[in-house]
Amino acid sequence: MGFILKIILTGIAALLLANFVPGILLEGIVSGILLALVLAILNAVVRPILIFLTIPVTFLTLGLFLLVINAIILYLADFILDGFSVEGFLNAIIFSLILSVVTYIIDLITG
């Protein structure tokens, strides 16, 4: 039950954030929930592989390259989902950074 609640809350948060971050288009609550689900799957499967492959770059940039990895994950979600669109790399980084903070707060609240 906790996982489903986190996905729903993250989807709602993503939908609200898409209204404030330019270049991010999310077409409704269902697309927001699907985005949260796709991001959860991509973060569980693809992100560890990308982090492993980019360890030297991440080390040299003192971890800031992880923001680029988050943007890449968003672009993959854009490729997978029809109701989600990302325009601009900087917009993807800003959206992923804010969504990461909001998701962390959701995790703290839901336990």
Backbone as a printed PyTorch tensor [residue, N CA C, xyz], in Angstrom:
tensor([[[  0.8130,  -1.1900,   0.0000],
         [  0.0000,   0.0000,   0.0000],
         [  0.8630,   1.2630,   0.0000]],

        [[  1.9850,   1.2190,   0.6930],
         [  2.8610,   2.3750,   0.7770],
         [  3.4430,   2.7560,  -0.5750]],

        [[  3.8180,   1.7560,  -1.3740],
         [  4.3930,   2.0170,  -2.6930],
         [  3.3740,   2.6940,  -3.6020]],

        [[  2.1420,   2.2160,  -3.5620],
         [  1.0940,   2.7900,  -4.4090],
         [  0.8130,   4.2290,  -4.0010]],

        [[  0.7880,   4.4920,  -2.6910],
         [  0.5680,   5.8500,  -2.2060],
         [  1.7050,   6.7770,  -2.6370]],

        [[  2.9340,   6.3000,  -2.5770],
         [  4.0770,   7.1100,  -3.0040],
         [  4.0240,   7.4010,  -4.5030]],

        [[  3.6270,   6.4270,  -5.2960],
         [  3.5100,   6.6350,  -6.7440],
         [  2.4300,   7.6690,  -7.0480]],

        [[  1.2940,   7.5650,  -6.3810],
         [  0.2060,   8.5160,  -6.6160],
         [  0.6170,   9.9210,  -6.1920]],

        [[  1.2200,  10.0630,  -5.0160],
         [  1.6470,  11.3780,  -4.5450],
         [  2.7480,  11.9670,  -5.4200]],

        [[  3.6590,  11.1190,  -5.8740],
         [  4.7090,  11.5930,  -6.7750],
         [  4.1270,  12.0170,  -8.1180]],

        [[  3.1460,  11.2900,  -8.6060],
         [  2.4750,  11.6680,  -9.8560],
         [  1.7730,  13.0060,  -9.7440]],

        [[  1.0990,  13.2400,  -8.6190],
         [  0.4290,  14.5190,  -8.3940],
         [  1.4610,  15.6430,  -8.2870]],

        [[  2.5580,  15.3660,  -7.5750],
         [  3.6180,  16.3680,  -7.4400],
         [  4.2390,  16.6860,  -8.7960]],

        [[  4.4540,  15.6800,  -9.6180],
         [  5.0200,  15.8990, -10.9530],
         [  4.0750,  16.7260, -11.8090]],

        [[  2.7880,  16.4690, -11.6790],
         [  1.7980,  17.2400, -12.4290],
         [  1.8090,  18.7060, -11.9980]],

        [[  1.9070,  18.9530, -10.7080],
         [  1.9650,  20.3290, -10.2170],
         [  3.2640,  21.0100, -10.6390]],

        [[  4.3680,  20.2840, -10.5670],
         [  5.6590,  20.8590, -10.9630],
         [  5.7130,  21.1640, -12.4540]],

        [[  5.0470,  20.3580, -13.2500],
         [  5.0500,  20.5840, -14.7010],
         [  4.3860,  21.9130, -15.0510]],

        [[  3.5030,  22.3890, -14.1840],
         [  2.8640,  23.6830, -14.4250],
         [  3.8060,  24.8470, -14.1450]],

        [[  4.8360,  24.6230, -13.3390],
         [  5.7410,  25.7010, -12.9450],
         [  7.0660,  25.6980, -13.6800]],

        [[  7.5170,  24.5490, -14.1340],
         [  8.8050,  24.4580, -14.8360],
         [  8.5410,  24.5690, -16.3360]],

        [[  9.1180,  25.5750, -16.9800],
         [  8.8870,  25.7040, -18.4260],
         [  9.5620,  24.5710, -19.2010]],

        [[  8.9460,  24.1730, -20.2810],
         [  9.5150,  23.1230, -21.1220],
         [  9.1290,  21.7220, -20.7110]],

        [[  8.3290,  21.5810, -19.6670],
         [  7.8590,  20.2760, -19.2170],
         [  6.3550,  20.2280, -19.4450]],

        [[  5.8990,  19.2320, -20.1810],
         [  4.4770,  19.0900, -20.4830],
         [  4.0020,  17.7390, -19.9640]],

        [[  2.9870,  17.7910, -19.1300],
         [  2.3820,  16.5860, -18.5750],
         [  0.8770,  16.7380, -18.7580]],

        [[  0.2560,  15.7580, -19.4080],
         [ -1.1070,  15.9200, -19.9100],
         [ -2.2250,  15.4520, -18.9880]],

        [[ -2.0040,  15.3160, -17.7200],
         [ -3.0930,  14.9320, -16.8320],
         [ -2.6160,  14.0600, -15.7010]],

        [[ -3.5590,  13.7630, -14.8160],
         [ -3.2220,  13.0010, -13.6140],
         [ -2.7960,  11.5730, -13.9400]],

        [[ -3.4250,  10.9840, -14.9450],
         [ -3.0420,   9.6160, -15.3260],
         [ -1.6150,   9.6110, -15.8880]],

        [[ -1.2940,  10.6110, -16.6990],
         [  0.0700,  10.7070, -17.2160],
         [  1.0640,  10.9650, -16.0920]],

        [[  0.6500,  11.7360, -15.0860],
         [  1.5240,  11.9810, -13.9460],
         [  1.8100,  10.7240, -13.1570]],

        [[  0.7820,   9.9220, -12.9250],
         [  0.9740,   8.6660, -12.1930],
         [  1.7990,   7.6880, -13.0170]],

        [[  1.5420,   7.6240, -14.3270],
         [  2.3590,   6.7720, -15.1950],
         [  3.8100,   7.2460, -15.2240]],

        [[  4.0100,   8.5590, -15.2050],
         [  5.3660,   9.0990, -15.1550],
         [  6.0610,   8.6790, -13.8750]],

        [[  5.3660,   8.7590, -12.7530],
         [  5.9650,   8.3500, -11.4830],
         [  6.3230,   6.8730, -11.5050]],

        [[  5.4710,   6.0470, -12.0840],
         [  5.7380,   4.6130, -12.1720],
         [  6.9280,   4.3270, -13.0870]],

        [[  6.9670,   4.9830, -14.2420],
         [  8.0800,   4.7930, -15.1870],
         [  9.3860,   5.2850, -14.5700]],

        [[  9.3460,   6.4210, -13.8780],
         [ 10.5560,   6.9280, -13.2330],
         [ 11.0420,   5.9900, -12.1450]],

        [[ 10.1120,   5.3850, -11.4050],
         [ 10.5020,   4.4220, -10.3740],
         [ 11.2020,   3.2130, -10.9980]],

        [[ 10.6750,   2.7280, -12.1030],
         [ 11.2840,   1.5740, -12.7810],
         [ 12.6410,   1.9460, -13.3660]],

        [[ 12.7170,   3.1150, -14.0280],
         [ 13.9910,   3.5410, -14.6140],
         [ 15.0380,   3.8070, -13.5400]],

        [[ 14.6210,   4.3890, -12.4160],
         [ 15.5720,   4.6370, -11.3310],
         [ 16.0450,   3.3490, -10.6790]],

        [[ 15.2270,   2.3120, -10.7260],
         [ 15.6250,   1.0370, -10.1410],
         [ 16.4970,   0.2120, -11.0820]],

        [[ 16.3040,   0.3600, -12.3840],
         [ 17.0000,  -0.5000, -13.3390],
         [ 18.1290,   0.2270, -14.0760]],

        [[ 17.8100,   1.3580, -14.6920],
         [ 18.7620,   2.0240, -15.5810],
         [ 19.7450,   2.9070, -14.8100]],

        [[ 19.2620,   3.6050, -13.7950],
         [ 20.1180,   4.5490, -13.0770],
         [ 21.3580,   3.9000, -12.4680]],

        [[ 21.2580,   2.7410, -11.7970],
         [ 22.4920,   2.1350, -11.2630],
         [ 23.5170,   1.7960, -12.3500]],

        [[ 23.0370,   1.4020, -13.5140],
         [ 23.9510,   1.0900, -14.6190],
         [ 24.6460,   2.3580, -15.0930]],

        [[ 23.8830,   3.4530, -15.2460],
         [ 24.4760,   4.7180, -15.6670],
         [ 25.4620,   5.2470, -14.6270]],

        [[ 25.1280,   5.1090, -13.3670],
         [ 26.0360,   5.5690, -12.3140],
         [ 27.3280,   4.7670, -12.3490]],

        [[ 27.2250,   3.4610, -12.5270],
         [ 28.4180,   2.6230, -12.5760],
         [ 29.2970,   2.9940, -13.7760]],

        [[ 28.6700,   3.2340, -14.9170],
         [ 29.4360,   3.5540, -16.1160],
         [ 30.0830,   4.9320, -16.0670]],

        [[ 29.5530,   5.8200, -15.2460],
         [ 30.0720,   7.1850, -15.1980],
         [ 30.7490,   7.5140, -13.8660]],

        [[ 31.2490,   6.5240, -13.1690],
         [ 31.9140,   6.7660, -11.8850],
         [ 33.0720,   7.7570, -12.0070]],

        [[ 33.9550,   7.6440, -12.9990],
         [ 35.0620,   8.6180, -13.0660],
         [ 34.5820,  10.0580, -13.2670]],

        [[ 33.5990,  10.2530, -14.1410],
         [ 33.0910,  11.6010, -14.3900],
         [ 32.3810,  12.1340, -13.1460]],

        [[ 31.6240,  11.2830, -12.4870],
         [ 30.9230,  11.6840, -11.2770],
         [ 31.9210,  12.0590, -10.1880]],

        [[ 32.9980,  11.3160, -10.0930],
         [ 34.0360,  11.6150,  -9.1070],
         [ 34.7080,  12.9510,  -9.4180]],

        [[ 35.0290,  13.1820, -10.6830],
         [ 35.6980,  14.4260, -11.0670],
         [ 34.8170,  15.6520, -10.8790]],

        [[ 33.5070,  15.4930, -11.0390],
         [ 32.5970,  16.6240, -10.8790],
         [ 32.0260,  16.7070,  -9.4680]],

        [[ 32.5770,  15.9230,  -8.5610],
         [ 32.1380,  15.8970,  -7.1580],
         [ 30.6490,  15.5780,  -7.0170]],

        [[ 30.1640,  14.7070,  -7.8720],
         [ 28.7860,  14.2440,  -7.7980],
         [ 27.7860,  15.0480,  -8.6040]],

        [[ 28.1990,  16.1430,  -9.1900],
         [ 27.2550,  16.9660,  -9.9520],
         [ 26.7910,  16.2850, -11.2360]],

        [[ 27.5470,  15.3130, -11.7180],
         [ 27.1330,  14.6010, -12.9210],
         [ 25.8720,  13.7770, -12.6700]],

        [[ 25.5470,  13.5290, -11.4110],
         [ 24.3120,  12.8080, -11.0970],
         [ 23.0840,  13.6010, -11.5540]],

        [[ 23.2010,  14.9230, -11.5950],
         [ 22.1030,  15.7310, -12.1410],
         [ 21.9020,  15.4460, -13.6240]],

        [[ 22.9860,  15.2360, -14.3370],
         [ 22.8940,  14.8940, -15.7580],
         [ 22.2480,  13.5190, -15.9220]],

        [[ 22.6000,  12.5960, -15.0410],
         [ 21.9880,  11.2620, -15.0930],
         [ 20.4840,  11.3640, -14.8380]],

        [[ 20.0840,  12.2070, -13.8870],
         [ 18.6460,  12.4060, -13.6500],
         [ 17.9490,  12.9680, -14.8830]],

        [[ 18.6030,  13.8950, -15.5730],
         [ 18.0210,  14.4540, -16.8000],
         [ 17.9120,  13.3800, -17.8870]],

        [[ 18.9080,  12.5210, -17.9840],
         [ 18.8590,  11.4280, -18.9620],
         [ 17.6880,  10.4880, -18.6530]],

        [[ 17.4640,  10.2110, -17.3690],
         [ 16.3310,   9.3720, -16.9640],
         [ 15.0170,  10.0380, -17.3820]],

        [[ 14.9270,  11.3600, -17.2270],
         [ 13.7180,  12.0610, -17.6660],
         [ 13.5220,  11.9780, -19.1720]],

        [[ 14.6160,  12.0990, -19.9320],
         [ 14.5070,  11.9630, -21.3880],
         [ 14.0820,  10.5460, -21.7790]],

        [[ 14.5370,   9.5460, -21.0500],
         [ 14.0760,   8.1780, -21.3160],
         [ 12.5850,   8.0390, -21.0200]],

        [[ 12.1340,   8.6650, -19.9440],
         [ 10.7040,   8.6430, -19.6270],
         [  9.9060,   9.3770, -20.7050]],

        [[ 10.4710,  10.4580, -21.2380],
         [  9.8290,  11.1800, -22.3440],
         [  9.6950,  10.2800, -23.5690]],

        [[ 10.7130,   9.4730, -23.8280],
         [ 10.6870,   8.5550, -24.9620],
         [  9.6360,   7.4640, -24.7670]],

        [[  9.4550,   7.0170, -23.5260],
         [  8.5400,   5.9100, -23.2400],
         [  7.0840,   6.3680, -23.1990]],

        [[  6.8260,   7.5160, -22.5620],
         [  5.4520,   7.9750, -22.3460],
         [  5.0030,   8.9560, -23.4230]],

        [[  3.7440,   8.8520, -23.8030],
         [  3.1750,   9.7700, -24.7910],
         [  2.7040,  11.0730, -24.1510]],

        [[  2.2100,  11.0330, -22.9250],
         [  1.6510,  12.2120, -22.2890],
         [  2.6590,  13.0610, -21.5500]],

        [[  3.9420,  12.8110, -21.7530],
         [  4.9960,  13.5440, -21.0580],
         [  6.0170,  14.0250, -22.0750]],

        [[  6.4030,  15.2980, -21.9620],
         [  7.3500,  15.8620, -22.9050],
         [  8.3420,  16.7590, -22.1780]],

        [[  9.6140,  16.6420, -22.5580],
         [ 10.6780,  17.4660, -21.9930],
         [ 11.3210,  18.2360, -23.1300]],

        [[ 11.3790,  19.5440, -22.9800],
         [ 12.0230,  20.3920, -23.9850],
         [ 13.1430,  21.1640, -23.3070]],

        [[ 14.3600,  20.8350, -23.6340],
         [ 15.4960,  21.5480, -23.0770],
         [ 16.1770,  20.7900, -21.9610]],

        [[ 17.4940,  20.7320, -22.0530],
         [ 18.2650,  19.9790, -21.0790],
         [ 18.2600,  20.6530, -19.7140]],

        [[ 18.3540,  21.9660, -19.6890],
         [ 18.3370,  22.6910, -18.4170],
         [ 16.9890,  22.5360, -17.7220]],

        [[ 15.9180,  22.5550, -18.4830],
         [ 14.5940,  22.3310, -17.9080],
         [ 14.4850,  20.9320, -17.3060]],

        [[ 15.0810,  19.9490, -17.9650],
         [ 15.0720,  18.5860, -17.4410],
         [ 15.8500,  18.5050, -16.1280]],

        [[ 16.9730,  19.1980, -16.0520],
         [ 17.7630,  19.1800, -14.8170],
         [ 16.9950,  19.8680, -13.6830]],

        [[ 16.3870,  21.0170, -13.9800],
         [ 15.6260,  21.7310, -12.9480],
         [ 14.4480,  20.8930, -12.4680]],

        [[ 13.7100,  20.3090, -13.4080],
         [ 12.5550,  19.4760, -13.0480],
         [ 12.9860,  18.2780, -12.2270]],

        [[ 14.0630,  17.6120, -12.6350],
         [ 14.5080,  16.4260, -11.8970],
         [ 15.0120,  16.7860, -10.5150]],

        [[ 15.6590,  17.9390, -10.3800],
         [ 16.1580,  18.3620,  -9.0750],
         [ 14.9970,  18.6590,  -8.1230]],

        [[ 14.0160,  19.4070,  -8.5940],
         [ 12.8710,  19.7340,  -7.7450],
         [ 12.0540,  18.4840,  -7.4320]],

        [[ 11.8620,  17.6190,  -8.4280],
         [ 11.1020,  16.3920,  -8.2050],
         [ 11.8210,  15.4670,  -7.2290]],

        [[ 13.1380,  15.4560,  -7.2610],
         [ 13.9010,  14.6440,  -6.3050],
         [ 13.6850,  15.1320,  -4.8770]],

        [[ 13.6850,  16.4310,  -4.6870],
         [ 13.4590,  16.9960,  -3.3520],
         [ 12.0400,  16.6890,  -2.8830]],

        [[ 11.0640,  16.8600,  -3.7670],
         [  9.6690,  16.5850,  -3.4080],
         [  9.4760,  15.1030,  -3.1140]],

        [[ 10.0960,  14.2420,  -3.8900],
         [  9.9870,  12.7990,  -3.6490],
         [ 10.6240,  12.4260,  -2.3200]],

        [[ 11.7400,  13.0690,  -1.9870],
         [ 12.3650,  12.8240,  -0.6850],
         [ 11.4310,  13.2200,   0.4510]],

        [[ 10.7550,  14.3490,   0.3170],
         [  9.7970,  14.7890,   1.3470],
         [  8.6310,  13.8140,   1.4230]],

        [[  8.1520,  13.3430,   0.2850],
         [  7.0600,  12.3570,   0.2780],
         [  7.5050,  11.0780,   0.9840]],

        [[  8.7410,  10.6400,   0.7450],
         [  9.2560,   9.4520,   1.4260],
         [  9.3360,   9.6490,   2.9360]],

        [[  9.7040,  10.8500,   3.3690],
         [  9.7690,  11.1250,   4.8000],
         [  8.3870,  11.1010,   5.4280]],

        [[  7.4080,  11.6420,   4.7150],
         [  6.0530,  11.7180,   5.2610],
         [  5.3800,  10.3490,   5.3160]],

        [[  5.5070,   9.5840,   4.2160],
         [  4.8030,   8.2940,   4.1480],
         [  5.5560,   7.1850,   4.8680]],

        [[  6.7960,   7.4140,   5.1700],
         [  7.5620,   6.4240,   5.9320],
         [  7.9860,   5.3210,   5.1090]]])
